[in-house]
Amino acid sequence: MNFNDKLIIAVDFDGTIVEDDYPNIGKPIIFAFETLKKLQEEGHRLILWTYRTGDKLEDAVNFCENNGVFFYAVNKSFPEEQYDDSISRKIHADLFIDDRNIGGFIGWGEIYQMLIGPEDIPNQQQNKKKGFFDFFK
């Protein structure tokens, strides 16, 4: 996959964008909103893909919007999608960012570097030890 192409990226909320404090909203995870905003600026489509529903989902969406991140869709592949039992709950995305990944959550500094590049990463992130995906470069 070429990360220079415009991607559809599904992002979990609890434990990924914010610290897991469900049903409350945890503190933002370092570099989460900066990375998500940069991805949006570069034309990638972000989908919020979360277990939350109803008022708790609305709280998460509002929290993200108040921090400058606006999602292309929420818990669906595209804004107009209507869920019923005739379609799969699996959404279409090129990448999924989630704290439940094999090996755990790699952190927003690593994600930023993989998807955007090292140019804009603060110095302390550039000096970070190599991560799992560095072995594939």
C-alpha positions as CSV (number, residue, x, y, z in Angstrom):
1,M,0.0,0.0,0.0
2,N,1.3,3.4,-0.9
3,F,0.8,5.8,2.0
4,N,1.1,8.8,-0.4
5,D,-2.4,7.8,-1.8
6,K,-5.4,9.2,-0.2
7,L,-6.6,6.6,2.3
8,I,-9.7,5.8,4.2
9,I,-8.6,5.3,7.8
10,A,-10.9,3.9,10.5
11,V,-9.9,5.0,14.0
12,D,-11.1,3.6,17.3
13,F,-11.9,6.1,20.1
14,D,-11.4,4.6,23.6
15,G,-7.8,3.5,24.2
16,T,-6.8,5.0,20.9
17,I,-7.7,8.6,20.6
18,V,-8.2,9.0,24.3
19,E,-7.2,7.0,27.3
20,D,-9.7,4.2,28.0
21,D,-12.2,5.5,30.6
22,Y,-15.4,4.2,29.0
23,P,-18.2,5.2,29.5
24,N,-16.5,8.5,30.3
25,I,-14.1,10.3,28.0
26,G,-10.5,9.8,28.9
27,K,-7.6,12.3,28.5
28,P,-6.4,12.6,24.9
29,I,-3.5,10.4,24.1
30,I,-0.3,12.3,23.2
31,F,-0.1,13.3,19.5
32,A,-3.5,11.8,18.7
33,F,-5.3,14.9,17.6
34,E,-2.2,16.4,16.0
35,T,-1.8,13.3,13.9
36,L,-5.5,13.0,13.0
37,K,-5.6,16.7,11.9
38,K,-2.5,16.3,9.8
39,L,-4.0,13.2,8.1
40,Q,-7.1,15.2,7.3
41,E,-5.1,18.2,6.0
42,E,-3.4,15.7,3.6
43,G,-6.8,14.6,2.3
44,H,-7.2,11.3,4.0
45,R,-10.8,10.3,5.0
46,L,-11.2,9.5,8.7
47,I,-13.9,7.2,10.0
48,L,-14.6,7.0,13.7
49,W,-15.1,3.3,14.3
50,T,-16.1,2.7,17.9
51,Y,-18.1,0.5,20.2
52,R,-19.9,3.6,21.5
53,T,-23.6,4.3,20.5
54,G,-26.3,6.8,21.4
55,D,-25.3,9.7,23.7
56,K,-21.9,8.2,24.4
57,L,-21.1,8.1,20.7
58,E,-22.3,11.7,20.3
59,D,-20.1,12.7,23.2
60,A,-17.1,11.2,21.5
61,V,-17.9,12.8,18.2
62,N,-18.3,16.2,19.9
63,F,-15.1,15.8,21.8
64,C,-13.2,15.1,18.6
65,E,-14.8,18.1,16.8
66,N,-14.0,20.3,19.8
67,N,-10.4,19.2,19.3
68,G,-10.4,20.0,15.5
69,V,-11.1,16.5,14.1
70,F,-14.1,16.0,11.9
71,F,-14.9,12.5,10.6
72,Y,-16.0,11.6,7.1
73,A,-18.3,9.0,8.7
74,V,-19.1,7.5,12.1
75,N,-19.5,3.8,12.6
76,K,-20.2,3.3,8.8
77,S,-18.3,3.2,5.6
78,F,-19.8,6.5,4.2
79,P,-22.1,9.2,5.6
80,E,-25.2,8.0,3.7
81,E,-24.9,4.3,4.6
82,Q,-28.0,3.0,6.4
83,Y,-27.4,-0.1,8.5
84,D,-29.9,-3.0,8.4
85,D,-29.5,-6.8,8.7
86,S,-28.9,-7.1,5.0
87,I,-25.4,-5.6,5.1
88,S,-22.3,-6.5,7.1
89,R,-21.2,-4.4,10.1
90,K,-17.7,-4.5,8.8
91,I,-16.8,-1.2,7.2
92,H,-14.6,-0.4,4.2
93,A,-11.3,1.2,5.2
94,D,-7.7,1.0,3.9
95,L,-6.3,1.1,7.5
96,F,-7.6,0.5,11.0
97,I,-6.0,2.3,13.9
98,D,-7.0,0.6,17.2
99,D,-5.5,-0.2,20.6
100,R,-6.5,-3.9,20.1
101,N,-4.0,-4.5,17.3
102,I,-1.7,-7.5,17.5
103,G,1.2,-6.3,19.5
104,G,-0.8,-3.5,21.1
105,F,-1.1,0.2,20.1
106,I,2.2,1.5,18.6
107,G,1.5,5.1,19.5
108,W,0.6,8.2,17.5
109,G,4.3,9.2,17.1
110,E,4.9,5.9,15.2
111,I,1.7,6.3,13.2
112,Y,2.5,9.8,12.3
113,Q,6.0,8.8,11.1
114,M,4.6,5.8,9.1
115,L,1.8,7.8,7.4
116,I,3.1,11.3,7.1
117,G,6.9,11.1,7.6
118,P,9.5,12.2,10.1
119,E,9.9,15.8,8.9
120,D,7.4,17.3,11.3
121,I,7.8,15.0,14.3
122,P,9.1,16.8,17.5
123,N,12.7,15.9,18.2
124,Q,11.9,13.6,21.1
125,Q,9.8,11.4,18.8
126,Q,12.5,11.2,16.1
127,N,15.0,9.8,18.6
128,K,12.6,7.1,19.7
129,K,13.8,3.5,19.4
130,K,12.8,1.6,16.3
131,G,9.3,0.0,16.3
132,F,7.9,-3.2,14.9
133,F,7.2,-1.7,11.4
134,D,10.8,-0.4,11.0
135,F,11.9,-3.9,10.3
136,F,9.9,-3.9,7.1
137,K,11.5,-0.9,5.5
